[in-house]
Structure formats: structure tokens, C-alpha cells
Amino acid sequence: MYPNPAKDFLFVSIKENDSNVLITNLSGVVVYQNSNAPKGLLKVNLNKWESGVYFVRINNNAKKLIIE
């Protein structure tokens, strides 16, 4: 996933068809979910998101995301 920190858009590289992409805030609230993401590059619009730290989970792999 890139860029990190992000501002306007987040790009997530999906390596398997029908992947589950879940983004939560620090409180565990789901702010984005795509349960059938296709293989390839997923573009997530962050324009209306608050600055802060989020967690991105792709299937069972989690990473920290910072939004400026």
C-alpha cells in the first residue's frame, strides 16, 4: 500500500481475487470495507477522512496507515 503517510488517495496492491480489504480507525470502527476486491491495484479516496492512524487489513495481513 502506498503512499504512507497518505493524504488524498491510498493505493492497495491486491494479490488475490476476492480479497477482503478492511480499514478501521484506532477505536476499531470500520471506515472502509471491500469484501470482493479484485486482483490488481485498489484506489481508496481519503478526501473526507480525518487525519490520524488507521489499520488496513487485507485478508489476514494488517498494516498501519497514517493520514495527514
N, C-alpha and C positions, 0 to 999 in steps of 0.2 A: 504494500500500500504506500502511496506517496501523494502529495508531499506530507511530511510530518515534521514540524507543525504545519497545519493546513489553515486556509482562510476561506476561499470561495468554493473549491471543489476538492473531493477526495477521490483518488483512483485506486481501485482494489483489483488486483490480479487474481482471477478465479481459475484454478487449475482443473476443476472437475465440473461436469454438467450437474445441474440441480443442487448446487451448493447452498447451504444456509448461511446467510450473512446477517449478523445481529449487532447493532451498535447500541450501547447503553451508556447512561451518564454515571457519575460516581455514586449516585443513590441507587443504581440498579434499574432505573426506569428505561424501558426500551424506547429509543428515539428514532430508530430505523430498523426495518426488517425486510428481508427478501429471502423467502424460503425456497425459491426455484431459480437462483441466479445461474445464468448460463456460463459456460466456459469462455474465458476472454477477459476483457477489461470492463469493470463496472464503474460508472461515474456517479458519485453521490453529491448532490447540490447541498452546500453547507451555508448558503447565504442567510438563512433565517435562524441559524443555530447560535446559541450563546457561546462566548469564549469559555474555555475550560478543558477539562480532561475527560475523555470518553474511552470506552473499551470496545474494540472491534473484534468480534468472534466470527471466524469463518470455519464452519463445521466445528471441530473441537480445538482449533488453534486461536488463542487470544493474543491481541496486541494492544498497547496503549496508544491513543491518539490525542494530540493536543491541538485545539482550535484557538487561533489567535483572534 
